[in-house]
Amino acid sequence: MGALMESTYQSVCPHGRLLDSVTCAKCTLEQAFDLTAKCPVIQQDNDVRGTNSAASSENDSMHKENNSIVLCAGEVPSTVQSAAVNPAVIPVSQSSGTRQSLLLRLFESKVFDMRIAIQYLFSSKEPGVLTYLGILFPHLCVDCSILIVFSKNAFAEEDVDFYLPQLVSLYINEREIAEVLHPYFLHSHIVSVSMLRCRKSVEFSLKTAWLLDAFGVESLRGCKRRTHGLKLKNLILSEQIRPKCQASEKMLRTNLTIVPAFAVSDKKGHYRSRSDATADHSRVLKRENSVSSLRSLYSHSGDLSTGRAFDNGCCCHKASEEAVTVLNESVRDCVCNAPRLMPEAEFVKCLTAIGYRLRTICNREDRSSRLAAELAMLNLNLPARVWLPIYSEFPHHIVRIPPNAGVVLNSKDKAPYLLYVEAVEVSEKSSPFPLAQKSDSLSQVSVESTTSADSKDLGVVITANEVRRRLTESLSAPNKQLKSFEISVLRPHRNNKSCFQHSNEDPSASVLSEPWIEKAKRIRENSPYGNLPGWRLLPVMVKTGDDLRQELLAYQIMCQLQEIWNLERVPLRLRLYKTLVISRDAGMIEPVVNAVSLHQVPKTIEVMDVYIKRSLTADGKKNCTVLDHFLSEFGEFNSEEFLTAQNNFIRSCAAYCLMCYLLQVKDRHNGNILLDAEGHIIHIDFGYILSSSPKNLGFECSPFKLTDEIIEVMGGPQSEMFNYFKILMLQGLIAARKHHERILTIVEIMLSGSQLPCFRGGGTVIRDLRARFHVNCTDEKLHALIDDMVETSRRSITTRLYDNFQYFTNGIL
């Protein structure tokens, strides 16, 4: 290809590139901004030096020949399809030349990052700016060894993915911007260098499709100007966007006739998903020996009773047990055209479907029994090449879900549930998924491996078909039959010696409060996959009936606040937990481990030390406060452990008070405030922010929740630590004010065309949010403002009334 390119070049670009009918991208940008004739400073720059006539002639040649643009940021030349608007025909006024020249210098500077790019993408309506960003976006995530971008600092994939909700929102609501973003999602300007995001990443494809669905592209079906979002979603889910197959037809035919290297046992039993499915699949492939036979391999997709619900029929990996247990094996690309998105999409669909079904059951015990049965059925289809998309930072495959480790969380109207997933790290998500190293432990299914998370040597063995039959019957049976199934099959095999029994009042309390290290160790010891290298236990909370788009927005803002405070060296601390939006009313949330809510803090404790001698009742017990919890967990007032925990409490409390004030977070009852094992306070559940509130009553009027019980942990309102708390709030607000545009940009983009409840106030949302940063106030006025907000929150009667309301209606103390 290099020889072909060299034979094409006949002239020299002002930036040192050989050109003929191919145009240098920087010359094109100079024409777009009309810089060379209007800004002598730019002409002297070594990186942007050139003449207007040379660029104009080259653009004329490009326009006539309809040839390609050569990007001139690296030494490896690459030919790309011309997809941008011809900048030579973009009129630029004389008065705007200097401003645009400075804008290009900003884009070429080291400070230019994804945050600035998304801001200009949203706010700028000038064709030259959109042209620049339109060419830049498709090249953000190419291989670093052949990096071809205009900016001197390339954007990392994670930086772009952080703003994916904003990109999707802009794609749906702004057609001009959609034309700029469409190449980034689908079409490549670099034919032989970079893979497209949707072609390259299954996870990016699914997250994009889920966000498109969550932002309501289906409702825009009748609007011709805005149907491009629906078309993009359908195109992604149609499996038409795939990496270009590198294998030959001969290699495909060879893979289709693979014979398994291990023999199938004559014993009745269940070899888990890989053993049953691959053996059966290989026999079918050998018999049919055609691509059409692949269709039968995933005809049962999503059907949990088959044991192959997440099998896409891929036959590109070795079928031998020895091969699939080697996790560091080199990754193979799929060449058999098996569906890429189907397994993961069906797995996530099954998890959300469980939540919908649990909502139809009112009784708490029946919900728990139903969840165990659902997870046991799901477990029959594992291991599989599926993963938890909320943990995208490392590739992994799910091998098992302990059914009895799951728990339905407290909720009056909905049924969010928490489960723990056994996963094994792999080199890539397309790697072969692992089997347990001992086939004997999987040749037949004991209740331990499918339904129990606590015991291993039970001496009870039943066939896989019998397990499927009984689980299927139980899932379709009335509640009484479901309860009898739980008694006869699941309950006898639970470990009676477990130290963490579920509370009758709140089953999730003991599960969430169990130390994470102990939980992972206990489950690994009893797992048939615990001896595999790279084994990990991953928690996930599945929520249905809740719109998690607001949770995702709050997560983005919290990330920005924490980054700002780290940048300004303000010792405030927010606990960031990831949120995944699947649809308008479903999603996943990363649970906070080693934490307990203020509601779940024991309400009575026995008087066991001399530091707790207040308000004793007749039976020798007392009402437990947060301070009592600290004394019980961390020791004496002046001990090093207590002082460390107190400092963590103050730093995190100041951070969340500021965050709650800026975002106007409501529904702050004690069930939504956690304490972790190190003393940090953590707020969760941001379903009511900005202009929304429970029942739209706006009852909670205080800037943030700050009760006497919380101040007591700091040492009281006259203590030095309480003054330190207010100083931290002042420093945090000053730092946030300095970088307030970061947060305003995120909110303003989501406000455009969004139907989120938090934007019910319309344009006043942005105006009020900007006002809460107090950009025109002096530091002295901010100091007085902090003191006033603290006193207002301390004495707020609405906070006390709302806590009482939650106690009488939901039992939350």
ChimeraX attribute file (.defattr): number of C-alpha atoms within 10 A of each C-alpha:
attribute: neighborCount
match mode: 1-to-1
recipient: residues
	/A:1	9
	/A:2	10
	/A:3	7
	/A:4	8
	/A:5	14
	/A:6	12
	/A:7	9
	/A:8	14
	/A:9	14
	/A:10	12
	/A:11	14
	/A:12	13
	/A:13	21
	/A:14	19
	/A:15	16
	/A:16	13
	/A:17	18
	/A:18	19
	/A:19	19
	/A:20	16
	/A:21	21
	/A:22	26
	/A:23	28
	/A:24	23
	/A:25	21
	/A:26	24
	/A:27	28
	/A:28	23
	/A:29	23
	/A:30	27
	/A:31	26
	/A:32	25
	/A:33	30
	/A:34	26
	/A:35	28
	/A:36	23
	/A:37	16
	/A:38	17
	/A:39	16
	/A:40	13
	/A:41	14
	/A:42	21
	/A:43	18
	/A:44	12
	/A:45	11
	/A:46	9
	/A:47	14
	/A:48	21
	/A:49	18
	/A:50	22
	/A:51	18
	/A:52	18
	/A:53	12
	/A:54	15
	/A:55	24
	/A:56	18
	/A:57	14
	/A:58	23
	/A:59	27
	/A:60	16
	/A:61	16
	/A:62	19
	/A:63	16
	/A:64	10
	/A:65	11
	/A:66	14
	/A:67	17
	/A:68	20
	/A:69	25
	/A:70	22
	/A:71	22
	/A:72	21
	/A:73	17
	/A:74	13
	/A:75	11
	/A:76	12
	/A:77	18
	/A:78	21
	/A:79	18
	/A:80	18
	/A:81	15
	/A:82	17
	/A:83	17
	/A:84	17
	/A:85	16
	/A:86	18
	/A:87	21
	/A:88	21
	/A:89	10
	/A:90	16
	/A:91	13
	/A:92	17
	/A:93	9
	/A:94	10
	/A:95	9
	/A:96	13
	/A:97	18
	/A:98	18
	/A:99	13
	/A:100	22
	/A:101	21
	/A:102	15
	/A:103	14
	/A:104	21
	/A:105	15
	/A:106	15
	/A:107	21
	/A:108	16
	/A:109	13
	/A:110	12
	/A:111	13
	/A:112	17
	/A:113	19
	/A:114	19
	/A:115	19
	/A:116	15
	/A:117	17
	/A:118	20
	/A:119	17
	/A:120	16
	/A:121	21
	/A:122	19
	/A:123	11
	/A:124	12
	/A:125	12
	/A:126	15
	/A:127	18
	/A:128	25
	/A:129	20
	/A:130	23
	/A:131	21
	/A:132	24
	/A:133	21
	/A:134	24
	/A:135	25
	/A:136	20
	/A:137	20
	/A:138	25
	/A:139	24
	/A:140	25
	/A:141	21
	/A:142	21
	/A:143	12
	/A:144	10
	/A:145	8
	/A:146	15
	/A:147	18
	/A:148	27
	/A:149	22
	/A:150	23
	/A:151	19
	/A:152	15
	/A:153	16
	/A:154	20
	/A:155	20
	/A:156	14
	/A:157	12
	/A:158	11
	/A:159	13
	/A:160	18
	/A:161	15
	/A:162	14
	/A:163	16
	/A:164	16
	/A:165	23
	/A:166	23
	/A:167	21
	/A:168	21
	/A:169	22
	/A:170	22
	/A:171	22
	/A:172	24
	/A:173	20
	/A:174	16
	/A:175	16
	/A:176	13
	/A:177	19
	/A:178	22
	/A:179	16
	/A:180	23
	/A:181	24
	/A:182	18
	/A:183	21
	/A:184	22
	/A:185	21
	/A:186	19
	/A:187	19
	/A:188	21
	/A:189	24
	/A:190	21
	/A:191	13
	/A:192	11
	/A:193	17
	/A:194	19
	/A:195	23
	/A:196	24
	/A:197	23
	/A:198	21
	/A:199	20
	/A:200	15
	/A:201	16
	/A:202	21
	/A:203	21
	/A:204	18
	/A:205	22
	/A:206	21
	/A:207	20
	/A:208	24
	/A:209	24
	/A:210	20
	/A:211	23
	/A:212	25
	/A:213	20
	/A:214	20
	/A:215	23
	/A:216	17
	/A:217	21
	/A:218	15
	/A:219	12
	/A:220	15
	/A:221	15
	/A:222	9
	/A:223	9
	/A:224	8
	/A:225	13
	/A:226	19
	/A:227	18
	/A:228	21
	/A:229	27
	/A:230	20
	/A:231	14
	/A:232	20
	/A:233	20
	/A:234	15
	/A:235	14
	/A:236	22
	/A:237	19
	/A:238	12
	/A:239	16
	/A:240	12
	/A:241	19
	/A:242	17
	/A:243	15
	/A:244	10
	/A:245	12
	/A:246	10
	/A:247	12
	/A:248	10
	/A:249	12
	/A:250	9
	/A:251	13
	/A:252	18
	/A:253	15
	/A:254	12
	/A:255	21
	/A:256	26
	/A:257	18
	/A:258	19
	/A:259	17
	/A:260	18
	/A:261	13
	/A:262	12
	/A:263	8
	/A:264	13
	/A:265	10
	/A:266	6
	/A:267	9
	/A:268	13
	/A:269	19
	/A:270	22
	/A:271	26
	/A:272	28
	/A:273	24
	/A:274	26
	/A:275	21
	/A:276	18
	/A:277	19
	/A:278	23
	/A:279	21
	/A:280	15
	/A:281	26
	/A:282	22
	/A:283	15
	/A:284	18
	/A:285	24
	/A:286	17
	/A:287	12
	/A:288	14
	/A:289	18
	/A:290	14
	/A:291	14
	/A:292	10
	/A:293	17
	/A:294	23
	/A:295	13
	/A:296	14
	/A:297	22
	/A:298	22
	/A:299	14
	/A:300	17
	/A:301	19
	/A:302	21
	/A:303	16
	/A:304	20
	/A:305	18
	/A:306	18
	/A:307	27
	/A:308	28
	/A:309	26
	/A:310	27
	/A:311	30
	/A:312	25
	/A:313	24
	/A:314	22
	/A:315	22
	/A:316	22
	/A:317	18
	/A:318	16
	/A:319	20
	/A:320	16
	/A:321	19
	/A:322	13
	/A:323	16
	/A:324	20
	/A:325	17
	/A:326	18
	/A:327	20
	/A:328	14
	/A:329	13
	/A:330	11
	/A:331	15
	/A:332	13
	/A:333	14
	/A:334	20
	/A:335	21
	/A:336	20
	/A:337	17
	/A:338	20
	/A:339	20
	/A:340	21
	/A:341	19
	/A:342	22
	/A:343	23
	/A:344	22
	/A:345	18
	/A:346	18
	/A:347	23
	/A:348	18
	/A:349	14
	/A:350	19
	/A:351	21
	/A:352	23
	/A:353	14
	/A:354	21
	/A:355	21
	/A:356	18
	/A:357	15
	/A:358	24
	/A:359	17
	/A:360	12
	/A:361	16
	/A:362	13
	/A:363	10
	/A:364	19
	/A:365	14
	/A:366	17
	/A:367	23
	/A:368	22
	/A:369	23
	/A:370	24
	/A:371	25
	/A:372	23
	/A:373	26
	/A:374	24
	/A:375	24
	/A:376	25
	/A:377	25
	/A:378	25
	/A:379	24
	/A:380	27
	/A:381	26
	/A:382	26
	/A:383	28
	/A:384	26
	/A:385	23
	/A:386	26
	/A:387	23
	/A:388	20
	/A:389	19
	/A:390	19
	/A:391	16
	/A:392	11
	/A:393	8
	/A:394	11
	/A:395	19
	/A:396	27
	/A:397	26
	/A:398	24
	/A:399	27
	/A:400	27
	/A:401	28
	/A:402	24
	/A:403	28
	/A:404	23
	/A:405	19
	/A:406	23
	/A:407	24
	/A:408	26
	/A:409	20
	/A:410	18
	/A:411	12
	/A:412	10
	/A:413	10
	/A:414	20
	/A:415	25
	/A:416	24
	/A:417	25
	/A:418	23
	/A:419	21
	/A:420	21
	/A:421	21
	/A:422	23
	/A:423	26
	/A:424	24
	/A:425	22
	/A:426	23
	/A:427	15
	/A:428	16
	/A:429	19
	/A:430	21
	/A:431	25
	/A:432	28
	/A:433	25
	/A:434	26
	/A:435	26
	/A:436	20
	/A:437	18
	/A:438	12
	/A:439	13
	/A:440	10
	/A:441	14
	/A:442	18
	/A:443	20
	/A:444	19
	/A:445	25
	/A:446	23
	/A:447	25
	/A:448	24
	/A:449	26
	/A:450	25
	/A:451	29
	/A:452	28
	/A:453	24
	/A:454	23
	/A:455	21
	/A:456	18
	/A:457	10
	/A:458	14
	/A:459	9
	/A:460	10
	/A:461	12
	/A:462	14
	/A:463	17
	/A:464	21
	/A:465	16
	/A:466	12
	/A:467	22
	/A:468	18
	/A:469	13
	/A:470	15
	/A:471	23
	/A:472	16
	/A:473	14
	/A:474	21
	/A:475	17
	/A:476	10
	/A:477	13
	/A:478	10
	/A:479	17
	/A:480	11
	/A:481	14
	/A:482	20
	/A:483	19
	/A:484	14
	/A:485	21
	/A:486	20
	/A:487	13
	/A:488	11
	/A:489	17
	/A:490	22
	/A:491	16
	/A:492	13
	/A:493	21
	/A:494	19
	/A:495	14
	/A:496	11
	/A:497	9
	/A:498	11
	/A:499	9
	/A:500	13
	/A:501	13
	/A:502	14
	/A:503	11
	/A:504	10
	/A:505	11
	/A:506	14
	/A:507	18
	/A:508	21
	/A:509	23
	/A:510	16
	/A:511	22
	/A:512	20
	/A:513	18
	/A:514	16
	/A:515	14
	/A:516	16
	/A:517	11
	/A:518	10
	/A:519	16
	/A:520	16
	/A:521	13
	/A:522	15
	/A:523	20
	/A:524	20
	/A:525	15
	/A:526	18
	/A:527	23
	/A:528	21
	/A:529	23
	/A:530	21
	/A:531	13
	/A:532	19
	/A:533	14
	/A:534	12
	/A:535	19
	/A:536	17
	/A:537	20
	/A:538	18
	/A:539	19
	/A:540	20
	/A:541	20
	/A:542	22
	/A:543	26
	/A:544	26
	/A:545	18
	/A:546	16
	/A:547	20
	/A:548	26
	/A:549	26
	/A:550	23
	/A:551	23
	/A:552	20
	/A:553	19
	/A:554	23
	/A:555	18
	/A:556	20
	/A:557	20
	/A:558	21
	/A:559	17
	/A:560	18
	/A:561	26
	/A:562	21
	/A:563	13
	/A:564	20
	/A:565	22
	/A:566	14
	/A:567	10
	/A:568	16
	/A:569	12
	/A:570	19
	/A:571	16
	/A:572	22
	/A:573	22
	/A:574	21
	/A:575	17
	/A:576	17
	/A:577	15
	/A:578	15
	/A:579	24
	/A:580	21
	/A:581	25
	/A:582	26
	/A:583	22
	/A:584	20
	/A:585	15
	/A:586	24
	/A:587	26
	/A:588	25
	/A:589	20
	/A:590	18
	/A:591	19
	/A:592	19
	/A:593	16
	/A:594	17
	/A:595	24
	/A:596	25
	/A:597	21
	/A:598	21
	/A:599	18
	/A:600	20
	/A:601	20
	/A:602	14
	/A:603	15
	/A:604	14
	/A:605	17
	/A:606	13
	/A:607	14
	/A:608	11
	/A:609	11
	/A:610	7
	/A:611	13
	/A:612	17
	/A:613	12
	/A:614	11
	/A:615	11
	/A:616	13
	/A:617	10
	/A:618	7
	/A:619	7
	/A:620	13
	/A:621	17
	/A:622	19
	/A:623	14
	/A:624	17
	/A:625	19
	/A:626	18
	/A:627	19
	/A:628	20
	/A:629	19
	/A:630	21
	/A:631	17
	/A:632	16
	/A:633	15
	/A:634	20
	/A:635	17
	/A:636	16
	/A:637	16
	/A:638	9
	/A:639	10
	/A:640	12
	/A:641	17
	/A:642	20
	/A:643	17
	/A:644	14
	/A:645	20
	/A:646	23
	/A:647	20
	/A:648	19
	/A:649	24
	/A:650	27
	/A:651	22
	/A:652	23
	/A:653	26
	/A:654	25
	/A:655	28
	/A:656	24
	/A:657	21
	/A:658	22
	/A:659	22
	/A:660	20
	/A:661	20
	/A:662	22
	/A:663	22
	/A:664	24
	/A:665	26
	/A:666	26
	/A:667	22
	/A:668	21
	/A:669	22
	/A:670	18
	/A:671	21
	/A:672	16
	/A:673	17
	/A:674	21
	/A:675	22
	/A:676	18
	/A:677	16
	/A:678	19
	/A:679	24
	/A:680	21
	/A:681	27
	/A:682	23
	/A:683	24
	/A:684	17
	/A:685	17
	/A:686	22
	/A:687	22
	/A:688	22
	/A:689	24
	/A:690	23
	/A:691	21
	/A:692	20
	/A:693	19
	/A:694	13
	/A:695	8
	/A:696	11
	/A:697	8
	/A:698	12
	/A:699	15
	/A:700	22
	/A:701	15
	/A:702	21
	/A:703	22
	/A:704	25
	/A:705	25
	/A:706	21
	/A:707	14
	/A:708	13
	/A:709	12
	/A:710	19
	/A:711	21
	/A:712	15
	/A:713	23
	/A:714	23
	/A:715	15
	/A:716	15
	/A:717	14
	/A:718	10
	/A:719	12
	/A:720	11
	/A:721	18
	/A:722	18
	/A:723	15
	/A:724	16
	/A:725	21
	/A:726	18
	/A:727	16
	/A:728	22
	/A:729	27
	/A:730	22
	/A:731	20
	/A:732	25
	/A:733	26
	/A:734	23
	/A:735	20
	/A:736	25
	/A:737	19
	/A:738	14
	/A:739	16
	/A:740	21
	/A:741	14
	/A:742	18
	/A:743	19
	/A:744	17
	/A:745	20
	/A:746	20
	/A:747	20
	/A:748	18
	/A:749	19
	/A:750	22
	/A:751	20
	/A:752	17
	/A:753	14
	/A:754	17
	/A:755	13
	/A:756	15
	/A:757	17
	/A:758	20
	/A:759	23
	/A:760	16
	/A:761	13
	/A:762	14
	/A:763	12
	/A:764	12
	/A:765	19
	/A:766	18
	/A:767	11
	/A:768	15
	/A:769	20
	/A:770	17
	/A:771	12
	/A:772	16
	/A:773	20
	/A:774	17
	/A:775	14
	/A:776	10
	/A:777	12
	/A:778	10
	/A:779	14
	/A:780	9
	/A:781	12
	/A:782	20
	/A:783	18
	/A:784	11
	/A:785	14
	/A:786	17
	/A:787	16
	/A:788	13
	/A:789	17
	/A:790	20
	/A:791	13
	/A:792	17
	/A:793	20
	/A:794	20
	/A:795	14
	/A:796	19
	/A:797	13
	/A:798	14
	/A:799	23
	/A:800	14
	/A:801	13
	/A:802	16
	/A:803	17
	/A:804	16
	/A:805	15
	/A:806	17
	/A:807	15
	/A:808	11
	/A:809	9
	/A:810	13
	/A:811	13
	/A:812	17
	/A:813	17
